[in-house]
Amino acid sequence: MEMKGVIGSLWILEAVAQHQPVTAGELTNRFGLPKSTVRRTLVTLNEAGWPQANRKDTTRREIGAQVLAVRPPPRAPPGALPRPSSREGSARPSGEQW
């Protein structure tokens, strides 16, 4: 398998999420990539806060808190948000964020 920049990094990140905690060696075997490529990708992703070292075994990586930052907030069930009255038109209620 050939590594293609961002796409390859995302494959590695997805594999970390699916098989966490995982070592660089396990990812190397899974993708057939050079260990240096996998390690370099993990270091780069780690600097951005995506995977992090496992607390019990620092050679293993798991998903970091940064992943939660890009997760969309839970959606409210239909009808749960206040609807504008006919006087308000389509203006958002005060305090509502998008």
N, C-alpha and C positions, 0 to 999 in steps of 0.2 A: 504494500500500500504506500502510495506517495503522500507526503504531508503537504497540504495546500494552505499554509498560513492560518487564517482565522478559522476556517472550516475544520482543519485538523485539531486546532486548540479546542474547539467546541466538542469534537468527538471525544477528546481526552477528558474534558470537563464532564460530559455526559457519562462516560465510563466511571469516573470517580463517583458520581452521584449514584449510579446503579450498583456499584460493587464496593462502596465505602465500608470501612477504611481499606485502602488499596496502596500497594507500593509501586514505585516507578518500574521495577522489574516485572510485576504482574501486568502493568499496562504495556510494557515493551512486548511481552509475549502475546498479549491480546491483539495488538495492532501490527506486530512484525516490524516495528520501527527501531532505529538505533536507540539505545538507552540514553545517549547524550541528548537526542532530540526530545525524548519524553521528559527527561529531567529539566532541560532548558524551558520547555513549555510549562511544566509545573512551577518552576521558579517564577516565570513571568506572570502566570495566573495568580500565584501566591502573593506576589507584590501588589496585585490589584485587589486582594482580599477574597478571591473566589474559592479556591481550596485552602485548607489549613492543615497543619500537622495534627494528627490524632493525639489526644492528651496522654494516652497510655503508651503509645509507640510512635515516636516522632518520625520514623521512617515511612509511616503510612499517612495517606492524605484522605481527607473527608471534605465535604462541602462546607464552605464558610458562610458567615452571616451575610456577606455581600450578595449572595444569590437571592436572599429574601428581599433585598432592597429593590430588585427589579421585578419582583412578583407583584401583579396587580392586586389591589385591595379586593376583598370579597365583595361580590355584587349583592345588592339588596334585592329581596324578592320583588316581583312586579307589584306596584301599588304601595310599596313601603315608603317611597320618597314623597314628600308633600307636593301636591300639584298646585300650580299657580292658579289663583282665582281669576275670574274674568277681568277684574280691575287691574291685576298685575300683568296681564298679557303673558309673554313668554319669559319675563325676567326671572332670574334665579332668586330663590328665597335668600335673605341676608344670612351670611355665614356659611352658605353651602359652597364647597370647593369642588373643582372639576379635576 
